[in-house]
Amino acid sequence: MTHIIFLNFRKALLAGLFCFMVLPAFSQEMLDPGPAGFDTEQRGIPKGKIDTITYYSSTVGNHRRATVYTPPGYTKKQIYSVLYLLHGIGGDEKEWLKGGQPQVILDNLYAAGKLAPMIVVMPNGRAMKDDRALGNVMAEDKVAAFANFEKDLLQDLIPYVESKMSVYKDREHRAIAGLSMGGGQSLNFGLGNLDQFAWIGGFSSAPNTKAPELLVPDPKKAKDMLKLLFISCGASDNLLMFSERTHDYLRKNRVPHIYFIEPGVHDFKVWKNGLYLFSQMLFKPVIPVTAP
C-alpha cells in the first residue's frame, strides 16, 4: 500500500516572513498557502451545484439533512470520489457555506485543473433529534451528539449517499475532514475507521480530538493504510496544542503526515486555506517514501 511521505510544515512568523522546515518532497506540487483571490468568485468559469439531501437516520430515529456540492459538469455517467466535510460546534450543515464558501474555492480549483473529480457532502455533525445549533451549543447532550455522529455517518449517511449518487464505495475514494469540532471528529472517525477512510484532514481540531495514543494505537497499520493525513492550525489558535500533540506523536512513531501551521487564529481564514490545500491532494497518486 502506498502512502504520502512525511512533510513537517512548522510555519512561523519571523520578521514578518514565513519560515518553513520541509522534509522530503512529495508527488504533488510543493505546498504553498492559497494565493490572493483563491476564495473569490471568478466569472466565466463552470460552476458546481449546491443541493440539500434528506436521509433517514436509524441512529437518531428521524430524517436528517446534509448539504452536497457536485462539481461542474457532474453526471451520473461518471463515478466520483467523496469528501465528507464537517463543521464546528456552533454550526450545522450550512456553516461551511456561510463562512467558508467551499463551492467558490472548489470551482476555482476545478477551473485551474487542480482537483480530482469529487462530490463534497457537508452533514450536520450533531446527531440528535433536534440538531439545530441553538441555545447552549456546549451542553452535555449536544457535545455527546457529535460523538454519536460517527454511527450516523457510517451506518446511515454514507450508505444513503452511495445508494443515491454516482460515487465509488471503497475507502480509497472516501475522505473526511473538518474544522474545529469537525476536525476532531474527522481525526477520531477517520483514524478510528481506516477500513472506511484513506484520506483524513483536521483543521484547527478541537478538544474533542482523542489523545494521540488512542487515535493511532497501531502506527504500522496507519502507515500501511493511510493515503493522506493532513493537520493544520493557526499559530495563534488557543487550541493549537491538540494539533501539536498529535503531530508530535505521529512524528515520534514515524507515521507519514502533513503538518501545516500558518499565522492566524481560530477562524475561517485558516479553515478555508486548509480546504484549499487538502482538496488538491485528494484522490491522486502518491509516491511511497519512508518517513524520516
C-alpha positions as CSV (number, residue, x, y, z in Angstrom):
1,M,0.0,0.0,0.0
2,T,1.4,3.4,-0.9
3,H,1.2,6.4,1.3
4,I,2.2,10.1,1.4
5,I,5.6,10.9,2.8
6,F,6.1,12.9,6.0
7,L,6.1,16.7,5.5
8,N,6.7,18.8,8.6
9,F,5.4,22.3,7.9
10,R,6.1,24.4,11.0
11,K,5.1,27.7,9.6
12,A,6.1,30.6,11.9
13,L,6.3,34.3,11.6
14,L,9.8,35.6,11.7
15,A,10.4,39.3,10.9
16,G,7.1,39.2,9.0
17,L,8.2,36.4,6.8
18,F,7.1,32.7,6.6
19,C,9.7,30.3,7.7
20,F,9.4,26.6,6.6
21,M,11.1,23.4,7.5
22,V,10.4,21.0,4.7
23,L,11.5,17.4,4.8
24,P,11.4,15.3,1.5
25,A,9.3,16.4,-1.4
26,F,6.1,14.5,-2.4
27,S,4.2,13.7,-5.6
28,Q,2.1,16.9,-5.8
29,E,3.5,20.4,-6.2
30,M,5.2,21.9,-3.3
31,L,2.7,23.0,-0.7
32,D,2.1,26.8,-0.5
33,P,-0.6,28.8,1.1
34,G,-3.6,29.8,-1.0
35,P,-2.8,32.8,-3.3
36,A,-4.7,36.0,-3.1
37,G,-8.2,35.5,-4.6
38,F,-8.3,31.7,-4.2
39,D,-11.6,32.2,-2.3
40,T,-13.0,34.9,-4.6
41,E,-15.7,34.0,-7.1
42,Q,-14.5,34.1,-10.7
43,R,-16.7,35.0,-13.5
44,G,-16.8,33.0,-16.7
45,I,-15.8,29.6,-15.3
46,P,-18.0,26.5,-14.9
47,K,-19.8,26.3,-11.6
48,G,-20.7,23.4,-9.4
49,K,-24.1,23.0,-7.8
50,I,-25.3,23.1,-4.2
51,D,-28.2,20.9,-3.1
52,T,-29.7,19.6,0.1
53,I,-30.4,15.9,0.7
54,T,-32.6,14.4,3.3
55,Y,-31.8,10.9,4.6
56,Y,-33.3,8.7,7.3
57,S,-31.1,8.2,10.3
58,S,-31.7,4.9,12.2
59,T,-29.1,6.2,14.7
60,V,-31.2,9.2,15.6
61,G,-34.7,7.9,14.6
62,N,-35.7,10.7,12.2
63,H,-34.8,12.3,8.9
64,R,-31.7,14.5,8.8
65,R,-30.3,16.9,6.2
66,A,-26.9,17.4,4.6
67,T,-25.7,19.9,2.0
68,V,-24.0,18.5,-1.1
69,Y,-21.6,20.1,-3.6
70,T,-21.4,18.5,-7.0
71,P,-18.6,19.7,-9.3
72,P,-19.0,21.4,-12.6
73,G,-20.3,19.0,-15.3
74,Y,-21.5,16.4,-12.7
75,T,-23.1,13.5,-14.5
76,K,-24.3,10.1,-13.3
77,K,-22.4,8.6,-16.2
78,Q,-19.2,9.2,-14.2
79,I,-18.3,7.8,-10.8
80,Y,-17.0,10.3,-8.2
81,S,-14.9,10.2,-5.1
82,V,-16.5,11.7,-1.9
83,L,-15.2,14.1,0.7
84,Y,-17.3,14.4,3.9
85,L,-16.6,17.9,5.2
86,L,-17.6,18.6,8.8
87,H,-18.5,21.8,10.7
88,G,-17.7,23.2,14.1
89,I,-19.5,23.1,17.5
90,G,-21.7,26.2,16.7
91,G,-22.5,25.2,13.2
92,D,-24.7,22.9,11.1
93,E,-24.8,21.6,7.5
94,K,-24.7,25.1,6.2
95,E,-21.8,26.5,8.3
96,W,-19.2,25.9,5.6
97,L,-21.4,27.6,3.0
98,K,-22.0,30.6,5.2
99,G,-18.4,31.1,6.4
100,G,-16.1,29.3,4.0
101,Q,-17.8,29.3,0.6
102,P,-16.3,26.0,-0.3
103,Q,-18.1,26.0,-3.6
104,V,-16.1,29.1,-4.7
105,I,-12.8,27.6,-3.6
106,L,-13.6,24.3,-5.4
107,D,-15.0,25.9,-8.5
108,N,-11.8,28.0,-8.9
109,L,-9.6,24.9,-8.4
110,Y,-11.6,22.9,-11.0
111,A,-11.2,25.7,-13.4
112,A,-7.4,25.6,-12.8
113,G,-7.4,21.9,-13.4
114,K,-6.1,21.2,-9.8
115,L,-8.8,18.8,-8.4
116,A,-9.7,15.2,-9.0
117,P,-13.4,14.7,-9.6
118,M,-15.3,14.5,-6.3
119,I,-18.5,15.5,-4.6
120,V,-18.5,17.1,-1.1
121,V,-21.0,16.2,1.5
122,M,-21.5,18.6,4.4
123,P,-23.7,17.0,7.0
124,N,-25.0,18.1,10.4
125,G,-22.5,16.6,12.7
126,R,-24.8,16.9,15.8
127,A,-26.6,13.5,15.7
128,M,-29.7,14.2,17.8
129,K,-33.4,14.7,17.1
130,D,-33.2,18.5,17.5
131,D,-29.9,19.1,15.8
132,R,-30.2,22.8,15.5
133,A,-27.3,25.0,16.7
134,L,-29.4,26.8,19.2
135,G,-29.1,27.5,22.9
136,N,-26.1,26.3,24.8
137,V,-24.2,24.5,22.0
138,M,-21.7,23.2,24.6
139,A,-24.5,21.4,26.6
140,E,-23.6,17.9,27.6
141,D,-26.2,16.3,25.3
142,K,-25.1,18.3,22.3
143,V,-21.5,17.5,22.8
144,A,-22.4,13.8,23.1
145,A,-24.3,14.1,19.8
146,F,-21.1,15.0,18.0
147,A,-19.6,11.7,19.1
148,N,-22.8,9.9,18.2
149,F,-22.5,11.2,14.7
150,E,-19.8,8.5,14.0
151,K,-22.6,5.9,13.9
152,D,-24.9,8.1,11.9
153,L,-22.2,8.8,9.4
154,L,-21.1,5.2,8.9
155,Q,-24.4,3.4,9.1
156,D,-26.9,6.0,7.7
157,L,-25.4,8.9,5.7
158,I,-22.6,7.1,3.8
159,P,-24.9,4.3,2.7
160,Y,-27.6,6.8,1.6
161,V,-25.1,8.8,-0.5
162,E,-23.7,5.7,-2.1
163,S,-27.2,4.5,-2.9
164,K,-28.4,7.7,-4.5
165,M,-25.4,9.3,-6.1
166,S,-22.8,8.1,-8.7
167,V,-19.9,7.6,-6.3
168,Y,-17.2,5.0,-5.5
169,K,-17.9,2.8,-2.5
170,D,-14.4,2.0,-1.3
171,R,-12.1,3.6,1.3
172,E,-9.6,4.7,-1.3
173,H,-12.2,7.1,-2.8
174,R,-13.5,8.3,0.5
175,A,-12.1,11.3,2.5
176,I,-13.1,13.0,5.7
177,A,-12.1,16.5,7.0
178,G,-13.5,19.2,9.2
179,L,-12.9,22.4,11.2
180,S,-12.6,22.7,14.9
181,M,-15.1,20.2,16.5
182,G,-15.4,18.7,13.0
183,G,-11.7,18.5,12.8
184,G,-11.7,16.4,16.0
185,Q,-14.5,14.3,14.6
186,S,-12.6,13.7,11.4
187,L,-9.4,12.6,13.1
188,N,-11.4,10.4,15.6
189,F,-13.7,8.8,13.0
190,G,-11.1,8.7,10.2
191,L,-8.2,7.2,12.1
192,G,-10.7,5.0,14.1
193,N,-12.1,3.6,10.9
194,L,-9.2,3.2,8.5
195,D,-11.2,0.5,6.7
196,Q,-13.6,3.3,5.7
197,F,-11.3,6.3,5.0
198,A,-7.9,6.6,3.4
199,W,-7.7,10.4,3.3
200,I,-8.1,12.4,6.6
201,G,-7.8,16.1,7.5
202,G,-8.2,18.1,10.7
203,F,-8.3,21.9,10.5
204,S,-7.8,23.5,14.0
205,S,-9.0,20.4,15.7
206,A,-10.8,21.0,19.0
207,P,-10.5,19.3,22.4
208,N,-12.9,16.5,21.3
209,T,-9.8,15.1,19.5
210,K,-8.8,11.9,21.2
211,A,-5.3,11.5,22.7
212,P,-2.8,10.5,20.0
213,E,-2.3,7.1,21.6
214,L,-6.0,6.4,21.2
215,L,-6.1,8.0,17.7
216,V,-3.3,5.9,16.4
217,P,-2.8,2.8,18.7
218,D,-1.1,0.9,15.8
219,P,1.3,3.2,13.9
220,K,2.2,0.5,11.5
221,K,-1.4,-0.1,10.5
222,A,-1.8,3.7,10.0
223,K,1.3,3.8,7.8
224,D,0.1,1.0,5.7
225,M,-3.5,2.2,5.2
226,L,-3.3,6.0,5.1
227,K,-3.1,7.8,1.7
228,L,-3.0,11.2,3.3
229,L,-3.2,12.6,6.9
230,F,-3.3,16.4,6.9
231,I,-3.3,18.5,10.1
232,S,-3.4,22.3,10.0
233,C,-3.9,25.1,12.5
234,G,-3.4,28.8,13.1
235,A,-0.2,29.6,15.0
236,S,-2.1,31.9,17.4
237,D,-5.0,29.5,17.9
238,N,-5.6,28.7,21.6
239,L,-6.4,25.1,20.5
240,L,-3.1,24.6,18.8
241,M,-2.0,22.2,21.5
242,F,-4.3,19.5,20.2
243,S,-2.9,19.6,16.7
244,E,0.6,19.8,18.1
245,R,0.4,16.8,20.4
246,T,-1.0,14.7,17.5
247,H,1.8,15.8,15.2
248,D,4.5,15.1,17.9
249,Y,3.2,11.6,18.4
250,L,3.0,10.9,14.6
251,R,6.5,12.2,14.1
252,K,7.8,10.1,17.0
253,N,6.1,7.0,15.6
254,R,7.2,7.8,12.0
255,V,3.6,8.0,10.7
256,P,3.6,10.0,7.4
257,H,1.5,13.1,7.5
258,I,1.5,16.8,6.6
259,Y,1.6,19.3,9.4
260,F,0.8,22.9,8.3
261,I,0.9,25.8,10.7
262,E,0.1,29.3,9.4
263,P,-0.3,32.7,11.0
264,G,-3.8,33.0,12.2
265,V,-6.4,32.2,14.9
266,H,-9.5,30.0,15.1
267,D,-11.4,31.2,12.1
268,F,-12.4,30.7,8.5
269,K,-9.3,32.3,7.1
270,V,-7.3,29.3,8.4
271,W,-10.0,26.7,7.6
272,K,-10.5,27.9,4.0
273,N,-6.8,27.6,3.4
274,G,-6.9,24.1,4.9
275,L,-9.6,23.1,2.5
276,Y,-7.8,24.7,-0.4
277,L,-4.6,22.8,0.3
278,F,-6.2,19.5,1.4
279,S,-8.6,19.2,-1.5
280,Q,-5.9,19.4,-4.1
281,M,-4.1,16.4,-2.8
282,L,-7.1,14.1,-2.6
283,F,-7.7,11.1,-4.8
284,K,-4.3,11.4,-6.6
285,P,-1.4,9.1,-6.8
286,V,1.2,9.5,-4.1
287,I,4.8,8.3,-4.1
288,P,5.8,5.8,-1.4
289,V,8.6,7.3,0.6
290,T,9.7,6.2,4.1
291,A,9.2,8.8,6.7
292,P,12.4,10.2,8.1
